[in-house]
């Protein structure tokens, strides 16, 4: 039976605010601040627990090996002698944002009837460009069953940032759907991270039968929507988006309605919620999920609830008795401060859970085990100067290694 599984990244012990992501307004705003890796990981785990309590199937990806000594060696340096900027890049915990791990095409959408995954190259930002080998290693373990087909990343210079720029619409998760690939062109001072050539290559690699390619609007990128999932999210037959999310939106909407006549487009007007409010609150960086009892819920950050304009519009929408029936705020403030909301933290995979390595699937008892480990071994705080401390480097590596051993995932050490 095919179901949607949300695989969340566990926030790693090196979670810090180095401000490495150009165009990510939250990351830039909090650069140099004091982070709380322990609180960050526990917040993420509680979000996963809440999903399980809703009746959703929940998976997990583990933190990558940090600091990344192999990457530094490829640059001809070591951690002790690296520049502060390279050291910060090598310590980044950004692999937690699993929406950038890969682009997934479920079996009903593909020509060979397998679930395809193409790992993202994330080449635009140095701190993310060295993630893909670690990501691919986990994907190969979690999805080793022959019903999956895994692909290496699209080569440079074409930038691909994964599912954060990809949406799937269908009548239900197990039915064939249309896959929407959103790419950037320009956005004032900020780089467009998803190249159209990369999107087209991923669609070919994933053997997607029905694909649409649409440009993100320049206004959205310039306002700080560095990925499409900051201004739009889709689930089954519903597209929930900002009025200014897409370039040439009328043509896109028409093509989408032709491909999927049942589609319901819920567009938030700019006159009610500006791009600035949408990006500050991460209204669209939400998990739009189908509930087991029917209807859909929007799992969004508490920042959306605290923005009066955003919350007023949302409550009016839900009162209208449309497809989205529930609003569920979650506290992921530590991730939000680094530029990633609920949707950034997860990769959606529609598949048979029996075909997934059970070590990557969660229940509440396993969350309890991981939470206790995090509470013991993740740093309570990281100041900017702590990143220069060799004792911290050793502690980070040890904390990850012990967790992997406890979860019987020594293959990842």
Secondary structure, DSSP 8 states (H G I E B T S, - for coil): --EEEEEEE---TT-------TT-HHHHHTTT--B-HHHHHHHHHHHHHHHHHTT-EEEEE----SS-HHHHHHTT--TTTS-HHHHHHHH--GGG-GGGTEEEE-GGGBTTSSEEEEE---TTSHHHHT-HHHHHHHHHHHT-STTEEEE----TTS---GGGGEEEE-SSTTS--EEEEEE---BTTB---S-HHHHHHHHHHTTBSSEEEEEB-HHHHHHT--SGGGTEEEETTEEEEETTSBTTHHHHHHHHHHH-TT-EEEEE-TTTS-HHHHHHHTSSSSEEEE-TTSSEEEEEEHHHHH-HHHHHHHHHHHHTT-SEEEEEEE--HHHHHTT--TTTTEEEEEE-GGGS-GGGB--HHHHHHHHHHHHHHS-S-B-GGGGG-HHHHHHHHHHHHHHHHHTT-GGG-
